[in-house]
Amino acid sequence: MCGASDARGLAEVVLTGGARVTLCGTHSLMLQRAAASPSCEADLRRLLRDRRGRRDRREQRDELGEALTAAFQLDRRADDRRRAT
């Protein structure tokens, strides 16, 4: 599905149609949580398709997001406290 090749993070699953497919751990978990059971690879791809195409929510501001942004800003330390390289 995603091209992952590290055997330590791969799982083999059997679809309802009997086909065996190899998935990364993330896609395997997504399949376990899905309400539908795909019967072939095409159904599996439709079910687990890349969902990053959904609307961008970064412009929606909320209190937690603001706090996390502030906590992880790169310039949160003064220049005099930065380690010399």
N, C-alpha and C positions, 0 to 999 in steps of 0.2 A: 504493500500500500504506500508507504512513505519512503521506502528505499533504505531503511535502517539495515545494517549488515552485521552489527556486533551480536554474536550468538548469545551473549549473556543477557541481552535485553529482549530477546525474541521469544514468541510463544506460538505454538502450532495449535490451530483450532479447526474443528470440523463443522462445516456449515450444514444446515438441515437437509440440503440436497446430497450430502455425502462428500463434497469436495473438501480437501484439506488445504488450508492456507496458512502462511506464516505471517504473523503480525508483530509489530513492536509492542512493548508493554502498554503504551498509551492507547494505541488502537485496540488492543485486546481488552483493556478496561472499558473503553467506550462501547465495545460490542457487548460486554457483559451487562452494562447499564442500559443498553438500548431496549426499547419495548418490542421491537420487531426482530425476527430471526431470518436473516437473509438465506436464500437457498443456493445462490451462485455468487461468483465473484463480482459480477456487474451490480447485483443487489447490495453486496457488501460495500462497494465503492460509493454507491448512492447514499447508503446509510451513514457512512463515515467520512463523507466528503469534507474537504477543507472548509471550515466555517469562518475563516478569517475574512471572508468577503462581506460579512455583515457590517452594519453601520459602525462607524468609528465613534466610540463613546468617550474619547479623551477630552472633548470639549465640555462634557457634562461635569461640572464641578461639584464636589461634595466634601464634607468635613474630613472624612477618612482619607480621601485622595489627596487633599491639600496637606494633611499631616505627613503622609508617606512621601510626597514630593519634597517637602521641606526636610525631612529626615535623611533623604538620600541624595541631596544636591551635591554636586561635585565640589562646589566652592564653599562648603560649610566650615572649612578650617581656614584660618588666616594664613597668608603666604609665609609668614615667619615660622609657622609651626610645621610646614611641609618638610618631609624628609628630603635631603639632597640626594640626587641620583648620581 
